[in-house]
Amino acid sequence: MKINIADLKKKIIYRANYRGTKEMDILLSTFVNKIIENLSEEKLIELLEFLKNDDDTLYKLNQKISIPDNLQSNDIFKMFVDHKP
């Protein structure tokens, strides 16, 4: 099945902008807007999966407080940790 890249990007941007807390909206939207145009289809899917994590987990990742084993080798995770809003 062919994935519509434009629709996938819209879905990712929406998930990044409407998280539940204004702080995470800002953090994730700046991160996504910075990288989204340079990602392959595979990495866009990985980014969408990354955004499915709850705000608390993503905040801890960004602050390098707690890093789950399953995300340590994830390229999107590495970009997120290095992201400075």
The 8 nearest C-alpha neighbors of each residue, nearest first, counted from 0:
[[1, 2, 3, 4, 40, 7, 41, 44],
 [2, 0, 3, 4, 40, 7, 6, 5],
 [3, 1, 4, 0, 7, 6, 40, 5],
 [2, 4, 6, 5, 7, 1, 8, 40],
 [5, 3, 7, 6, 2, 8, 40, 43],
 [6, 4, 8, 7, 3, 9, 10, 2],
 [7, 5, 9, 8, 3, 4, 10, 2],
 [6, 8, 4, 10, 5, 9, 3, 11],
 [7, 9, 11, 5, 10, 6, 12, 4],
 [10, 8, 6, 12, 7, 11, 13, 5],
 [9, 11, 7, 13, 8, 12, 6, 14],
 [12, 10, 8, 14, 13, 9, 47, 15],
 [13, 11, 15, 9, 14, 10, 8, 16],
 [12, 14, 10, 16, 11, 15, 9, 17],
 [15, 13, 11, 12, 17, 16, 10, 18],
 [14, 16, 28, 12, 27, 13, 17, 24],
 [17, 15, 24, 13, 28, 14, 18, 12],
 [18, 16, 14, 15, 24, 19, 13, 20],
 [19, 17, 24, 20, 16, 23, 15, 14],
 [20, 18, 17, 21, 24, 23, 54, 22],
 [19, 21, 22, 23, 18, 24, 54, 17],
 [20, 22, 24, 23, 25, 19, 18, 17],
 [21, 23, 25, 24, 20, 26, 27, 19],
 [22, 24, 26, 25, 20, 21, 27, 18],
 [25, 23, 16, 21, 22, 27, 18, 26],
 [26, 24, 28, 22, 23, 27, 29, 21],
 [27, 25, 23, 29, 24, 28, 22, 84],
 [26, 28, 30, 15, 29, 24, 25, 23],
 [27, 29, 15, 31, 16, 25, 30, 26],
 [30, 28, 32, 27, 31, 26, 25, 33],
 [31, 29, 27, 33, 28, 32, 26, 82],
 [30, 32, 28, 33, 34, 35, 29, 27],
 [33, 31, 29, 30, 34, 35, 28, 12],
 [32, 34, 30, 31, 29, 35, 36, 28],
 [35, 33, 31, 37, 32, 36, 30, 38],
 [36, 34, 37, 31, 38, 32, 33, 8],
 [35, 37, 38, 34, 33, 32, 39, 8],
 [36, 38, 35, 34, 39, 33, 42, 43],
 [39, 37, 42, 35, 36, 43, 40, 34],
 [38, 40, 42, 41, 43, 37, 36, 44],
 [39, 41, 43, 42, 44, 38, 4, 2],
 [40, 42, 44, 39, 43, 45, 38, 46],
 [43, 41, 45, 39, 44, 40, 38, 46],
 [44, 42, 46, 40, 45, 41, 38, 39],
 [43, 45, 47, 41, 42, 46, 48, 40],
 [44, 46, 42, 48, 43, 47, 49, 41],
 [47, 45, 49, 43, 44, 48, 42, 75],
 [46, 48, 44, 50, 49, 45, 11, 43],
 [47, 49, 45, 51, 46, 50, 44, 52],
 [48, 50, 46, 47, 51, 52, 45, 75],
 [51, 49, 47, 52, 48, 46, 14, 15],
 [50, 52, 48, 49, 53, 47, 14, 46],
 [53, 51, 50, 49, 56, 57, 54, 48],
 [52, 54, 56, 55, 51, 57, 50, 18],
 [55, 53, 57, 56, 58, 52, 23, 18],
 [54, 56, 58, 57, 53, 59, 52, 60],
 [57, 55, 59, 58, 54, 53, 60, 52],
 [58, 56, 60, 54, 59, 55, 61, 53],
 [57, 59, 61, 55, 60, 56, 54, 62],
 [60, 58, 64, 62, 56, 57, 61, 65],
 [61, 59, 63, 57, 58, 62, 66, 65],
 [60, 62, 80, 58, 63, 59, 57, 79],
 [61, 63, 59, 64, 60, 58, 80, 65],
 [64, 62, 60, 61, 65, 59, 66, 80],
 [65, 63, 59, 62, 60, 66, 61, 58],
 [66, 64, 59, 63, 60, 67, 56, 62],
 [65, 67, 60, 68, 71, 63, 64, 70],
 [66, 68, 69, 70, 65, 71, 60, 56],
 [69, 67, 71, 70, 66, 72, 65, 73],
 [68, 70, 67, 71, 72, 73, 66, 76],
 [71, 69, 73, 68, 72, 67, 76, 66],
 [70, 72, 68, 73, 69, 66, 67, 76],
 [73, 71, 70, 74, 69, 76, 77, 68],
 [72, 74, 70, 76, 75, 71, 77, 69],
 [75, 73, 77, 76, 78, 72, 42, 71],
 [76, 74, 78, 77, 73, 79, 46, 45],
 [75, 77, 79, 73, 74, 78, 80, 70],
 [76, 78, 74, 80, 75, 79, 81, 73],
 [77, 79, 75, 81, 76, 80, 82, 74],
 [80, 78, 76, 82, 81, 77, 75, 61],
 [79, 81, 61, 77, 82, 78, 76, 60],
 [80, 82, 78, 79, 77, 83, 61, 76],
 [83, 81, 79, 80, 78, 84, 30, 61],
 [82, 84, 81, 30, 80, 79, 26, 29],
 [83, 29, 26, 82, 30, 25, 27, 28]]
